Amino acid sequence: MMLVSAVAVFAGTLFYFYYLDKPLTGDATQYDKLGWNLAQGNGYSLSESGPYEPTMLRDPAYPFFLACVYTVFGHKIFIVYIIQILLFSLTSVLFYLIARGILDERSARYSSLFIACCPTLANYSTLLYSESFFIFLLALSIYFFIRTGSGKKDARYFVVSAVLLGFTVLCKTIMVFFFIFYLIFIYLNSGTGSLRGFLRSYSLRIVLFLLVFVVTVAPWVIRNKYVFGVSNFNYSGSTVLLARAQRSNYPYEKKKAEITYIFSEYLGSRLYPDTFHTPKDAVLGEPYLMKEEIERLQQEGFSPAETKRILEKEARDMIKSHPFRFIFNTPVEFLRLMGFMYIPALNYTDILDKAKESRSFAFTLASIKGAYRLTAYPLVFLAVFGICLSGKEWRRNFMAIAPILYINGMYCVLSGYPRYSVPLIPFYLMFAASGFLDSRKRRMA
C-alpha cells in the first residue's frame, strides 16, 4: 500500500504545481468564500463584507472542512490542496480495503493502483471542489458499514458509518436517500431467511443507525427552516431540475447539437457553432439564463426561499406540459454522465485561450480530450462485466454496486453532468479490474 499511496501523492502533486499560481474560478470561489467567512466567525455566508447574510446555496460539509483548514493554517489555499492530495492517497488505500473485503487481493491491488493513477481523480484533489472530500467520506462510510455486515456485533461500526453517511449527505444532498441501500445490505447479509426474523434480530441496530444518521443531518435542516423557512439542505437543486426540464424541450436541431457536444465539444463547436454560447453551456444547460433569472427575481425582492419555489414551479410546469419529453430525455442524461473521464486542467482559461490562438494546438487538445473521454465506455463495460462475473457474490458486493446504481439513477432523473459521475470512477475501476483479471484467468485456463 505504500506504493499506491506514493503514486497517488505523486499524481496529485503534478497537478498541485500546475494550480499553485492559478486564481480560483467557478464554484471554487463560492466554496472559498464560505470557508473563509466561517473561519472568520462571519457565519455561513457568501458576502464579501458586512452585513454577512446567511445562505443555503451550497451544501455545508465541504465549506466547514475548508473552515477548519483556514482556522488552523490561515487563508492558504495551497494547504487545502496538500491535505486533499493526502485524502486522495487515503482514498486509494480505502478502496484497496473495500475491494479486498468483497473481491480478492489481486483485484484490490490493481484497482487501488488504477485509482491512484487516474488523472481525473488526481486533478480533483487539487481543486477547491467537494468531489475529493465527498469520495473520501463515501468510501470511509462504506468501509465501516461493510465491516458491520461481516457478522461483527460491535455497534460502534454502525454509529461511525451512520455519522459518515450523514456527513456524505451534507457534502452532496443527492445522497439523502442512500441510507435505504444500507438497510437493504443489512437484510441481504443477515442470513435470517425471513423478514420477521430479520426485524427481530436487527431492529435495534437499524433504529440506532437511522437515529444517528438523522441526528447528524438534522441540525442543518433545522437551521435552514429557522433562517429561510425551508426544510431543505440547499436551494440549488431547483436550478438543476429546471436545466433538465429545459433540455427536455430543446427543438430537434438543438437536440442533435447537444448530443454531438456530449461526445465531442470540439466537433460540436465546429458543426453547430451558433447553437450554444460556449461548450460549457451545452453541458450545463444554458446556466447563464438561470443565473440571470435568479438575479432578476432577487432584485425584485424575492427571498432565496421564494426564488427556489418560483424556479421549482417553473420546472414542474414545464415537465407537466411535456412529461414524455422529460422521460425520453433520460438516456441523453445518462450519455451526459458518461463523460466523466476528463481532466479539468485542460479546460483552464490559459489553455483554452491558447487553443483559440492556434488551430493546430486546438486540434491536438481536442484529440487528447476526446480520446481520454472515450475511455469511459470500455471502463464501464469492463465494470459491468466484472459485476456480472461476480454475480454469485452480489449480496456481498452490494454496497460497492449501490453507489453506481443510485448516483446514476438519481442524476438521470434530475440532471446529468459529467462532474456528477466523477465519484463513481473508483467503483468503476474496482469492478473493471476484477472483470479484466477474471477474463484473463479464464483465457489462460
C-alpha positions in Angstrom: 0.0 0.0 0.0 3.0 2.3 0.3 3.4 2.1 -3.4 -0.3 3.1 -4.0 0.0 6.0 -1.5 3.2 7.2 -3.2 1.7 7.0 -6.7 -1.4 9.0 -5.5 0.7 11.7 -3.9 2.9 11.9 -6.9 -0.1 12.2 -9.3 -1.8 14.8 -7.2 1.5 16.8 -6.8 1.8 17.1 -10.6 -1.5 19.0 -10.7 -0.6 20.8 -7.5 2.3 22.7 -9.2 0.0 23.5 -12.1 -2.7 25.1 -10.0 -0.3 26.7 -7.5 -0.4 30.2 -9.2 -3.9 29.9 -10.7 -6.8 32.0 -9.5 -10.0 30.3 -8.3 -12.9 30.1 -10.7 -16.5 28.9 -10.8 -17.8 27.0 -7.8 -14.4 27.2 -6.1 -14.8 30.9 -5.4 -18.0 30.3 -3.5 -16.6 27.4 -1.5 -13.6 29.6 -0.6 -15.9 32.5 0.5 -18.0 30.2 2.6 -15.0 28.5 4.2 -13.2 31.8 5.0 -16.3 33.5 6.4 -16.8 30.6 8.7 -13.2 30.7 9.8 -13.5 34.4 10.5 -16.7 34.0 12.5 -18.9 35.6 9.9 -21.3 32.7 9.6 -22.3 30.6 6.6 -22.3 33.5 4.2 -21.2 34.4 0.6 -21.0 38.1 1.4 -17.6 39.7 1.0 -18.2 42.3 3.6 -20.7 43.1 6.4 -23.6 42.6 6.9 -22.9 38.9 6.3 -26.2 37.5 5.0 -26.7 33.8 5.6 -27.1 31.5 2.6 -28.2 27.9 1.8 -26.9 27.9 -1.7 -24.2 25.2 -1.1 -24.1 22.0 1.0 -22.2 22.7 4.2 -19.8 19.8 4.8 -17.0 20.9 2.4 -17.1 24.6 3.4 -16.8 23.5 7.0 -13.9 21.4 6.1 -12.3 24.4 4.4 -13.1 26.5 7.5 -11.2 24.0 9.7 -8.2 24.2 7.4 -8.3 28.0 7.3 -8.7 28.3 11.0 -5.5 26.3 11.7 -3.3 27.4 8.8 -4.8 30.8 7.7 -6.3 31.6 4.3 -3.7 29.5 2.4 -5.4 27.5 -0.4 -2.2 25.6 -1.2 -2.6 23.9 2.2 -6.0 22.7 1.2 -4.5 21.2 -1.9 -1.9 19.4 0.1 -4.5 18.0 2.5 -6.7 16.9 -0.3 -3.8 15.1 -2.0 -3.3 13.2 1.2 -7.0 12.4 1.3 -6.8 11.2 -2.3 -3.9 8.9 -1.2 -6.0 7.6 1.7 -9.0 7.1 -0.6 -6.9 4.8 -2.8 -6.0 2.7 0.2 -9.6 2.7 1.4 -10.7 1.2 -1.9 -8.0 -1.4 -1.6 -9.5 -2.4 1.7 -13.0 -2.4 0.3 -12.1 -4.5 -2.8 -10.1 -6.9 -0.7 -13.1 -7.5 1.5 -15.6 -8.1 -1.3 -13.5 -9.3 -4.2 -9.9 -10.6 -3.8 -6.4 -9.5 -3.0 -5.2 -9.2 -6.7 -8.3 -7.1 -7.7 -7.8 -4.9 -4.7 -4.2 -4.2 -5.6 -4.8 -3.4 -9.2 -7.9 -1.3 -8.6 -6.2 0.8 -5.9 -3.3 1.4 -8.2 -5.5 2.4 -11.1 -7.4 4.8 -8.8 -4.1 6.3 -7.7 -3.0 6.8 -11.3 -6.3 8.2 -12.6 -5.7 11.7 -13.9 -9.3 12.8 -13.3 -9.2 11.9 -9.6 -5.7 13.3 -9.1 -6.8 16.5 -10.7 -9.8 16.9 -8.5 -7.6 16.6 -5.4 -6.1 20.0 -6.3 -9.3 21.8 -7.0 -11.4 23.6 -4.4 -14.4 21.4 -5.3 -16.1 19.0 -3.0 -15.6 15.8 -5.1 -12.4 14.6 -3.4 -13.7 15.1 0.1 -17.0 13.5 -0.9 -15.4 10.4 -2.4 -13.3 10.0 0.8 -16.4 10.3 3.1 -18.4 7.9 1.0 -15.6 5.3 0.8 -15.0 5.6 4.6 -18.7 5.1 5.4 -19.0 2.1 3.1 -15.8 0.6 4.5 -17.1 0.8 8.1 -20.5 -0.4 7.1 -19.1 -3.5 5.2 -17.4 -4.4 8.4 -20.7 -4.4 10.3 -22.1 -6.7 7.6 -19.3 -9.3 8.1 -21.0 -10.7 11.2 -19.4 -8.4 13.8 -21.6 -7.4 16.7 -19.8 -4.1 17.6 -22.4 -1.3 17.4 -19.6 1.2 17.1 -19.3 0.4 13.4 -22.9 1.2 12.9 -22.5 4.6 14.7 -19.4 5.6 12.8 -20.8 4.6 9.4 -24.1 6.4 10.1 -22.2 9.6 11.1 -20.1 9.4 8.0 -23.1 8.8 5.8 -24.7 11.9 7.4 -21.5 13.9 6.5 -21.7 12.5 3.0 -25.3 13.8 2.6 -24.2 17.2 4.0 -21.5 17.2 1.3 -23.9 16.3 -1.5 -27.6 16.4 -0.8 -28.3 13.9 -3.7 -27.2 11.1 -1.2 -30.1 11.8 1.2 -31.9 8.6 0.3 -28.8 6.4 0.0 -29.4 5.1 3.6 -32.0 2.8 2.0 -29.2 0.8 0.4 -27.5 0.4 3.7 -30.7 -1.2 5.2 -31.0 -3.4 2.1 -27.4 -4.6 2.6 -28.1 -5.5 6.3 -31.1 -7.6 5.2 -29.3 -9.3 2.3 -26.4 -10.3 4.6 -28.4 -11.1 7.7 -28.9 -14.8 7.0 -32.2 -14.8 8.8 -34.2 -16.1 5.9 -37.4 -14.2 6.7 -38.4 -10.6 7.2 -39.8 -11.3 10.6 -36.6 -12.9 11.8 -34.6 -10.1 10.3 -36.6 -7.5 12.2 -36.4 -9.4 15.4 -32.6 -9.7 15.2 -31.7 -6.4 13.7 -34.4 -3.9 14.6 -32.3 -2.3 17.4 -29.3 -1.9 15.1 -31.4 -0.4 12.3 -33.0 2.1 14.7 -29.6 3.0 16.1 -28.2 3.5 12.6 -31.2 5.7 11.5 -31.2 7.7 14.7 -27.5 8.6 14.4 -27.9 9.4 10.7 -30.9 11.7 11.4 -29.2 13.4 14.3 -26.2 14.1 12.1 -28.1 15.8 9.3 -31.0 17.4 11.2 -29.2 20.5 12.6 -28.6 21.8 9.1 -32.2 21.3 8.0 -33.4 22.9 11.3 -31.1 25.9 10.7 -32.5 26.4 7.1 -36.1 26.1 8.4 -35.4 28.7 11.1 -33.4 31.1 8.9 -35.1 30.7 5.5 -38.4 28.9 6.2 -37.4 26.0 4.1 -37.0 22.4 5.4 -34.3 21.6 2.9 -30.5 21.2 2.5 -30.0 23.8 -0.2 -31.8 25.6 -2.9 -29.5 24.9 -5.9 -31.5 21.8 -6.8 -34.2 23.9 -8.3 -31.9 25.3 -10.9 -30.6 21.8 -11.7 -34.1 20.5 -12.2 -35.0 23.5 -14.4 -32.0 22.9 -16.6 -33.1 19.3 -17.0 -36.6 20.4 -18.0 -35.3 23.0 -20.4 -33.1 20.4 -22.2 -36.0 18.0 -22.5 -37.8 20.7 -24.5 -35.0 21.5 -26.9 -36.1 21.5 -30.6 -34.8 18.7 -32.8 -31.8 20.6 -34.3 -30.6 21.8 -30.9 -31.0 18.3 -29.5 -28.7 17.0 -32.2 -26.2 19.6 -31.4 -26.4 18.8 -27.7 -25.7 15.1 -28.3 -22.8 16.0 -30.5 -21.3 18.1 -27.8 -21.7 15.3 -25.3 -19.3 13.1 -27.4 -17.0 16.0 -28.5 -17.1 19.6 -27.6 -14.7 20.3 -30.4 -16.9 18.6 -33.0 -20.0 20.2 -31.6 -18.5 23.7 -31.8 -17.4 23.0 -35.4 -20.7 21.5 -36.6 -23.0 23.8 -34.6 -21.1 27.0 -33.9 -24.1 29.2 -33.2 -26.3 26.8 -31.1 -24.7 27.4 -27.7 -22.8 30.4 -26.4 -20.0 28.2 -25.1 -19.4 24.4 -25.0 -19.9 24.6 -21.2 -23.4 25.9 -21.8 -24.1 22.8 -23.9 -23.0 20.6 -21.0 -24.7 22.5 -18.2 -27.9 23.5 -20.0 -27.5 27.2 -20.6 -26.7 28.2 -16.9 -26.3 31.8 -17.7 -30.0 32.1 -18.4 -30.9 30.7 -15.0 -28.3 32.9 -13.3 -29.9 35.9 -14.9 -33.3 34.7 -13.8 -32.2 34.2 -10.2 -30.6 37.7 -10.1 -33.7 39.2 -11.6 -36.0 37.6 -9.0 -33.8 38.6 -6.1 -33.6 42.2 -7.4 -37.4 42.2 -7.4 -37.3 41.5 -3.7 -37.9 37.7 -3.6 -36.1 35.9 -0.9 -33.9 32.9 -1.7 -36.6 30.6 -0.5 -39.2 32.3 -2.6 -36.8 32.2 -5.6 -36.4 28.5 -5.1 -40.1 27.9 -5.1 -40.6 30.0 -8.2 -37.9 28.1 -10.1 -39.3 24.7 -8.9 -42.8 25.7 -10.0 -41.4 26.7 -13.4 -39.6 23.4 -13.7 -42.7 21.4 -12.6 -45.0 23.3 -15.1 -42.5 22.6 -17.9 -42.4 18.9 -17.0 -46.2 18.6 -16.7 -46.7 20.2 -20.1 -44.4 17.7 -21.8 -44.0 14.7 -19.5 -42.9 12.2 -22.2 -40.2 14.5 -23.5 -38.8 14.6 -19.9 -38.9 10.8 -19.6 -37.5 10.1 -23.0 -34.6 12.5 -22.4 -33.3 10.2 -19.7 -30.9 8.3 -22.0 -29.4 11.6 -23.1 -28.8 12.5 -19.5 -27.0 9.1 -19.0 -24.8 9.9 -22.0 -24.0 13.2 -20.4 -23.0 11.4 -17.2 -20.7 9.1 -19.2 -18.4 12.0 -20.0 -16.8 11.7 -16.6 -13.3 10.8 -17.9 -12.0 14.3 -18.4 -9.1 16.4 -17.0 -10.3 19.8 -15.6 -6.8 21.3 -16.0 -7.3 21.0 -19.8 -10.3 23.3 -19.6 -8.5 26.0 -17.7 -8.6 29.5 -19.2 -5.0 29.9 -20.3 -5.1 26.6 -22.2 -8.4 27.5 -23.8 -7.0 30.9 -24.8 -4.0 29.2 -26.4 -6.3 26.9 -28.3 -8.1 30.0 -29.7 -4.8 31.4 -31.0 -3.5 28.2 -32.6 -5.6 25.9 -34.7 -3.1 23.1 -34.5 -3.0 23.3 -30.7 -6.7 23.4 -30.6 -6.9 20.2 -32.7 -4.3 18.5 -30.6 -6.0 19.5 -27.4 -9.4 18.3 -28.7 -7.9 15.0 -29.8 -6.4 14.4 -26.3 -9.6 15.3 -24.5 -11.7 13.3 -26.9 -9.5 10.1 -26.7 -9.4 10.3 -22.9 -13.2 10.8 -22.7 -13.8 7.8 -24.8 -12.0 5.6 -22.3 -15.2 5.9 -20.1 -17.1 3.5 -22.3 -14.7 0.5 -22.2 -14.2 1.2 -18.4 -18.0 1.0 -17.7 -18.2 -2.1 -20.0 -15.5 -3.8 -18.0 -17.0 -2.8 -14.7 -20.4 -4.3 -15.7 -18.6 -7.4 -16.9 -16.8 -7.6 -13.6 -20.1 -7.2 -11.7 -21.7 -10.0 -13.8 -18.8 -12.4 -13.3 -19.1 -11.9 -9.6 -22.9 -12.4 -9.7 -22.9 -15.3 -7.2 -21.5 -12.9 -4.7 -23.8 -10.0 -5.4 -25.0 -9.8 -1.8 -21.5 -9.4 -0.6 -20.7 -6.8 -3.3 -24.0 -4.9 -3.0 -22.6 -1.9 -1.1 -20.0 -1.3 -3.8 -22.6 -1.7 -6.6 -25.1 0.5 -4.8 -23.4 3.9 -5.5 -23.2 3.1 -9.2 -27.0 2.4 -9.3 -28.0 5.2 -7.0 -26.0 8.1 -8.3 -26.6 7.3 -12.0 -30.3 6.8 -11.3 -30.8 10.0 -9.4 -28.9 12.2 -11.8 -30.6 10.7 -14.8 -33.9 11.8 -13.3 -32.6 15.2 -12.1 -29.8 16.4 -14.4 -26.8 14.6 -15.9 -23.5 16.4 -15.8 -20.1 14.7 -16.2 -18.8 16.1 -12.9 -21.6 14.3 -11.0 -20.2 10.9 -12.1 -16.6 11.6 -11.0 -17.2 10.0 -7.6 -18.2 6.7 -9.4 -14.8 6.3 -11.1 -13.2 4.4 -8.1 -16.1 2.0 -8.1 -15.9 1.5 -11.9 -12.2 0.9 -11.6 -12.6 -1.6 -8.8 -15.0 -3.8 -10.8 -13.2 -3.2 -14.1 -10.0 -4.6 -12.5 -11.9 -7.6 -11.3 -13.5 -8.2 -14.7 -10.2 -7.8 -16.5 -8.4 -10.2 -14.2 -11.2 -12.8 -14.2 -11.4 -12.8 -18.0 -7.7 -13.1 -18.3 -7.7 -16.1 -15.9 -10.4 -17.8 -18.0 -8.4 -17.4 -21.2 -5.3 -18.8 -19.6 -7.2 -21.8 -18.1 
